[in-house]
């Protein structure tokens, strides 16, 4: 029985010695608070998005039944606001500050989903909410 433990200990020691990293770890540096005054949206042209929608129409998601309640799934009502904005020719969909549980959202052409300060979207834990 002692031989078995001895072999196990030797095998474990060999595995652990192969996993050690002899390089000294370097900390990643990030300048907190030093952000550019304008975001870098150079990538936007490659994916077909615009900085601002062509329309100045503004729809509030609350008008479509979206409520500040993190225990209620708001996906359908928020998606309805996005779809309605798109059918009307585009614009901006805003959400009042609060906590909203959502699944997959599909932003449409010409629609900007504006998330202002104080808006928190909480991902649903149900995999069925992500088709």
Buried (B, 14 or more C-beta within 10 A) or exposed (E): EEEEEEEEEEEEEEEEEEEEEEEEEEEEEEEEEEEEEEEEEEEEEEEEEEEEBEBEBEBEBBEBEBEBEEEEBBBBBBBBBBBBBBEEEBBBBBBBEBBBBBBEBEBBEBBBBBEEEEBEBEEBEEEEBEE
